[in-house]
Amino acid sequence: MTTSQSQALVLHAAGQLKLEQRQIPELSQGELLIKIHSTGLCGSDLHYFSAFANGPFKVQHPFVVGHESSGTVEAVGPGVSEEWIGKEVVMEPGRECRECRWCREGRYNLCPKMDFASSAKISPHRDGFLQQYIAHPTRLSFPLPPSLSLSTAVLVEPLSVILHALTRLNLHSLHGLRVAILGAGPVGLLAAAVLWANGCSVSIVDIEQKKLDLAIQTGWVVEGQGSIMPRKEGEMDNNQCLVWAQDAANDLKKTFGAVEGFDIVMECTGVESCLQTSIFLARIGGKVSLIGMGTSALYFPLGAAQVREVDLIGCFRYASCFPRAIELLASGALKNVEKLLTHTFPLEKTEDAFRLMRSGKDVDGNVVGKVAIRNN
């Protein structure tokens, strides 16, 4: 270690990031000092940057965002083998209490005391990973195999969300199932990659054609199985919205040649109209995986789900999924997955990165997939 200083990108208010000098953290028992290489930006990071809040979680003091990161171990704390030094790792960002009922059951993602890096749910907030050095527990740091680069490893965290969602569906096999994905952002596209690799027939819906084109170019979705989401026309009351959602679902099922509906619908947007449509897209006895977040209160066709026995499966973050995500990315089974990483910025240009995410396309009109920050 040749320096005692680290840079951290601190969010002080909506749209206000400041690059600040900090002391490199001292290590406690069982901790690693990790030099951050890359950090993928998440939709929650964009919410904090844009509104100084993410849904109900309002920022109470300046803090660092970012939680999809990879890095290299530079030093070890007390009780940690020096064999860790030099290892390339990814870091699980949530620190659970390890004592409550949910932690004991292995569902630690539901821990009421979860202290999640880059989240304002608990105050004081735990800083995220948009900085040069962090201290992180060994038990939440996962070595990377040689076949998985530090750059691609930023996908481990969002991929874990998809693996957790599929685990929650409690299916014996995915092979041969018809699956519709609502939302072709990075999470929806990762879902397409995993489902394709498991032998599913994948259809995908979005409001941007270029995102659908990316899903097809990667080979995860075949021609004719990507469609623009129908748009509402004019003001509608709640009942009219449900009629519209059913009509939209029927149109999409005809477009995709899935008249009976889909075995699984992966809802990756959190948008009310998409959530409503997902119920009608599912076949009788099908399942809807609720992955996208953003609408806390909505008008929802529960009656249509009940009488058709459509299972609604909630999904929140992940539990014990990082090892599987690393193995899957390293195996090469998710062909072309690196194409999701469309834009990279240095740490000092993170504001530009957030603005690019907000715009949805770059100056050349190219689609914006996963945007990453790379430390110099």
C-alpha positions in Angstrom: 0.0 0.0 0.0 1.6 3.2 -1.2 -1.1 5.7 -0.2 -3.3 6.4 2.8 -5.9 8.3 0.8 -8.9 7.2 -1.1 -11.4 9.0 -3.3 -15.2 8.7 -2.7 -18.0 10.0 -4.8 -20.5 11.5 -2.3 -24.1 12.3 -3.1 -25.0 15.6 -1.3 -28.3 16.4 -2.9 -30.3 15.6 -6.0 -27.9 15.8 -9.0 -25.0 16.9 -6.7 -22.0 14.5 -6.6 -18.7 15.6 -5.1 -15.4 13.7 -5.4 -13.9 13.7 -1.9 -10.7 12.6 -0.3 -11.0 10.1 2.5 -8.6 8.0 4.7 -8.4 4.4 3.6 -10.5 2.5 6.1 -8.9 0.6 8.9 -9.8 -3.1 8.9 -11.7 -4.9 11.6 -11.8 -8.6 12.4 -12.6 -10.6 9.4 -12.5 -7.8 6.9 -10.7 -7.3 3.6 -9.4 -4.0 2.0 -10.7 -4.0 -1.5 -9.6 -1.7 -4.3 -12.7 -1.2 -6.4 -12.3 -1.9 -10.1 -15.8 -1.4 -11.6 -19.3 -0.6 -10.4 -22.4 -1.1 -12.4 -25.1 1.6 -12.0 -28.5 0.4 -10.9 -31.9 2.0 -11.3 -32.0 2.7 -7.5 -28.7 4.6 -7.8 -30.3 6.7 -10.5 -33.3 7.4 -8.3 -31.1 8.6 -5.5 -29.1 10.8 -7.9 -32.2 12.3 -9.5 -34.5 12.7 -6.4 -32.3 12.2 -3.4 -34.7 9.3 -2.6 -35.6 5.9 -3.8 -39.4 5.4 -3.3 -40.1 5.7 0.4 -36.3 5.8 1.3 -35.3 9.4 1.6 -31.6 10.3 2.0 -30.9 11.8 5.5 -27.3 12.7 5.0 -24.7 12.7 2.2 -23.6 9.2 1.3 -22.1 7.1 -1.5 -24.2 5.0 -3.9 -23.3 2.0 -6.0 -23.6 -1.7 -5.0 -22.8 -3.8 -8.2 -19.0 -3.9 -7.8 -15.8 -5.9 -8.4 -12.3 -5.3 -7.1 -9.0 -6.7 -5.9 -8.0 -7.5 -2.3 -5.0 -5.4 -1.2 -4.9 -6.1 2.5 -6.5 -8.3 5.1 -7.7 -7.6 8.7 -7.2 -9.5 11.8 -8.1 -13.2 11.6 -8.0 -13.3 7.8 -5.5 -15.4 5.8 -3.0 -13.5 3.6 -4.0 -15.9 0.8 -6.8 -13.4 0.1 -4.3 -10.7 -1.0 -4.4 -10.3 -4.8 -7.6 -12.1 -5.3 -10.2 -10.6 -7.6 -13.6 -10.6 -5.9 -17.2 -9.4 -6.1 -18.9 -8.1 -3.0 -22.4 -8.8 -1.7 -23.6 -5.4 -0.5 -26.1 -6.4 2.3 -25.1 -7.1 5.9 -27.8 -9.0 7.7 -28.3 -9.4 11.4 -27.7 -13.2 11.3 -30.0 -13.6 14.3 -33.6 -13.0 13.3 -36.1 -15.6 12.2 -35.6 -14.8 8.5 -31.8 -15.0 8.7 -32.1 -18.3 10.5 -34.4 -19.6 7.8 -31.9 -18.6 5.0 -34.1 -15.7 3.8 -31.7 -13.1 5.0 -32.8 -10.7 2.2 -35.9 -10.1 4.3 -34.0 -9.3 7.5 -35.6 -6.2 9.1 -32.2 -5.0 10.2 -30.5 -5.5 6.8 -27.8 -2.8 6.3 -27.5 -2.6 2.6 -24.7 -0.5 1.0 -26.0 2.4 -1.0 -29.5 2.2 0.5 -31.2 5.0 2.6 -33.6 2.6 4.3 -31.6 2.6 7.5 -30.0 5.8 9.0 -27.1 6.3 9.2 -26.8 5.0 5.6 -24.0 2.6 4.8 -21.9 4.0 2.0 -21.9 2.2 -1.3 -19.0 1.3 -3.6 -18.5 4.3 -5.8 -15.1 4.9 -4.2 -11.5 3.7 -4.6 -11.2 1.5 -1.4 -13.6 -0.2 0.9 -13.4 -2.5 3.9 -15.7 -5.5 3.4 -16.4 -8.7 5.3 -14.6 -11.8 4.1 -17.9 -13.8 4.3 -19.5 -11.4 1.8 -16.6 -11.4 -0.7 -16.5 -14.0 -3.4 -13.4 -14.8 -5.4 -13.7 -14.7 -9.2 -12.5 -17.6 -11.4 -10.0 -16.7 -14.2 -12.7 -17.0 -16.8 -14.7 -14.1 -15.4 -13.3 -10.6 -15.8 -13.6 -7.8 -13.2 -15.5 -5.8 -15.9 -18.1 -8.5 -16.6 -18.4 -9.4 -12.9 -20.5 -6.2 -12.2 -23.3 -8.3 -13.6 -23.2 -10.8 -10.7 -25.4 -8.7 -8.4 -28.3 -8.1 -10.9 -28.0 -11.6 -12.1 -28.5 -12.8 -8.6 -31.9 -11.0 -8.6 -33.0 -13.1 -11.5 -31.7 -16.4 -10.0 -33.5 -15.6 -6.8 -36.7 -14.8 -8.7 -36.5 -18.2 -10.6 -35.8 -20.0 -7.3 -39.0 -18.4 -5.8 -41.0 -19.8 -8.7 -40.3 -23.3 -7.3 -40.3 -25.1 -10.7 -38.8 -28.5 -11.3 -37.6 -27.5 -14.8 -37.7 -24.4 -17.0 -37.0 -26.3 -20.2 -39.7 -25.8 -22.9 -41.7 -23.2 -21.0 -43.0 -20.1 -22.7 -42.0 -17.0 -20.8 -42.9 -13.3 -21.3 -40.6 -10.6 -20.0 -42.0 -7.1 -19.4 -39.1 -4.6 -19.6 -35.9 -4.9 -21.6 -33.6 -3.0 -19.3 -30.5 -4.8 -17.9 -32.5 -6.9 -15.4 -35.0 -8.0 -18.1 -32.3 -8.8 -20.6 -30.4 -10.8 -18.0 -33.7 -12.7 -17.4 -33.9 -13.4 -21.1 -30.3 -14.7 -21.1 -30.9 -17.1 -18.2 -34.2 -18.3 -19.6 -32.8 -18.8 -23.1 -29.9 -20.8 -21.5 -32.4 -23.0 -19.7 -34.3 -23.9 -22.9 -37.3 -21.5 -22.6 -39.1 -19.8 -25.4 -38.7 -16.1 -24.6 -40.9 -13.2 -25.6 -40.0 -9.7 -24.5 -41.9 -6.3 -24.3 -40.6 -2.8 -23.9 -41.3 0.8 -25.0 -38.0 1.2 -26.9 -37.4 -0.8 -30.1 -33.6 -0.6 -29.8 -33.7 -2.5 -26.5 -35.8 -5.2 -28.2 -33.3 -5.3 -31.0 -30.5 -5.9 -28.5 -32.4 -8.8 -27.0 -32.7 -10.3 -30.5 -29.1 -9.5 -31.5 -27.8 -11.5 -28.5 -29.7 -14.5 -29.6 -31.8 -14.7 -26.4 -35.0 -13.8 -28.2 -35.8 -14.9 -31.7 -37.2 -12.6 -34.5 -40.9 -11.9 -34.0 -40.8 -12.4 -30.2 -40.0 -8.8 -29.3 -42.8 -6.2 -29.2 -43.4 -2.6 -28.2 -45.8 -2.3 -25.2 -49.1 -0.8 -26.3 -49.7 2.7 -25.1 -52.7 4.1 -23.3 -54.6 6.8 -25.1 -56.1 9.6 -22.9 -57.2 9.6 -19.3 -58.8 6.4 -17.9 -60.4 5.5 -14.6 -59.3 2.4 -12.8 -61.8 0.1 -14.4 -60.9 1.4 -17.9 -57.3 0.8 -17.1 -58.0 -2.9 -16.4 -60.0 -3.2 -19.6 -57.1 -1.6 -21.4 -54.6 -4.0 -19.7 -56.6 -7.0 -20.8 -56.8 -5.8 -24.4 -53.1 -5.1 -24.4 -52.4 -8.6 -23.1 -54.6 -10.1 -25.8 -52.8 -8.1 -28.5 -49.4 -9.2 -27.2 -50.5 -12.9 -27.0 -51.7 -12.7 -30.7 -48.4 -11.0 -31.7 -46.4 -13.7 -30.0 -48.6 -16.6 -31.1 -49.3 -17.5 -27.4 -53.1 -17.5 -27.5 -53.4 -19.4 -24.2 -50.9 -17.1 -22.5 -47.5 -17.7 -20.9 -46.4 -20.2 -18.3 -44.4 -17.5 -16.6 -44.4 -13.7 -16.8 -41.4 -11.9 -15.5 -42.5 -8.3 -14.6 -39.3 -6.2 -14.6 -40.6 -2.7 -14.8 -42.6 -1.9 -11.6 -44.9 0.2 -13.8 -48.6 0.0 -13.0 -49.9 -0.7 -16.5 -47.3 -3.4 -17.0 -48.2 -5.0 -13.6 -51.8 -5.0 -14.6 -51.1 -6.5 -18.0 -48.9 -9.2 -16.5 -51.9 -10.9 -14.9 -53.7 -11.2 -18.3 -50.6 -12.4 -20.1 -50.2 -15.4 -17.8 -52.0 -18.6 -18.8 -54.6 -20.2 -16.6 -52.6 -21.7 -13.7 -49.5 -19.6 -14.7 -47.1 -17.6 -12.6 -46.2 -13.9 -12.4 -42.8 -13.0 -11.0 -42.8 -9.5 -9.5 -39.3 -8.2 -9.9 -39.6 -4.6 -10.9 -40.1 -2.0 -8.1 -41.5 1.5 -8.3 -45.2 1.5 -7.8 -46.1 1.1 -4.1 -49.8 1.5 -4.4 -51.8 0.4 -7.5 -55.1 -0.8 -8.9 -54.5 -4.5 -9.5 -56.8 -7.2 -11.1 -56.6 -9.7 -8.2 -59.9 -11.1 -9.2 -58.6 -12.2 -12.6 -55.6 -13.8 -10.8 -57.7 -15.6 -8.3 -60.3 -17.2 -10.6 -57.6 -18.3 -13.0 -55.2 -19.4 -10.2 -52.4 -17.2 -11.4 -49.7 -17.3 -8.8 -48.1 -13.9 -7.9 -44.6 -14.4 -6.6 -42.8 -11.5 -5.0 -39.1 -11.1 -5.3 -36.8 -8.8 -3.3 -33.1 -8.8 -3.9 -31.6 -12.3 -3.3 -30.3 -14.8 -0.8 -27.3 -17.0 -1.3 -27.2 -16.4 -5.0 -23.8 -14.9 -5.6 -21.9 -18.2 -6.0 -24.4 -19.5 -8.6 -24.3 -16.2 -10.5 -20.5 -16.3 -10.6 -20.5 -19.8 -11.8 -23.1 -19.1 -14.5 -21.3 -16.0 -15.8 -17.9 -17.8 -15.8 -19.3 -20.9 -17.6 -20.0 -19.0 -20.8 -23.6 -20.4 -20.8 -25.0 -16.9 -21.1 -23.7 -16.2 -24.6 -23.1 -12.6 -25.6 -23.8 -11.4 -22.0 -20.9 -8.9 -22.3 -23.0 -7.0 -24.8 -25.2 -5.8 -22.0 -22.2 -3.6 -20.8 -22.7 -0.8 -23.3 -21.1 2.3 -21.7 -18.2 2.8 -19.2 -17.2 6.1 -17.5 -14.4 7.0 -15.1 -15.3 7.8 -11.5 -15.1 11.6 -12.0 -17.6 11.4 -14.9 -20.3 9.6 -13.0 -22.8 12.5 -13.3 -22.5 12.1 -17.1 -23.2 8.4 -16.7 -26.4 9.1 -14.7 -27.5 11.6 -17.3 -26.9 9.0 -20.0 -29.0 6.4 -18.1 -31.8 9.0 -17.8 -31.8 9.8 -21.5 -31.9 6.1 -22.6 -29.6 6.6 -25.6 -26.2 8.1 -26.3 -25.3 10.9 -28.7 -25.1 8.4 -31.6 -28.6 7.1 -30.8 -27.2 3.8 -29.5 -29.2 1.9 -26.8 -28.1 2.2 -23.2 -27.7 -1.1 -21.4 -25.7 -1.5 -18.2 -23.6 1.5 -17.5 -20.5 1.0 -15.5 -18.0 3.2 -13.6 -14.4 2.1 -13.8 -11.8 3.4 -11.4 -8.5 4.6 -12.8 
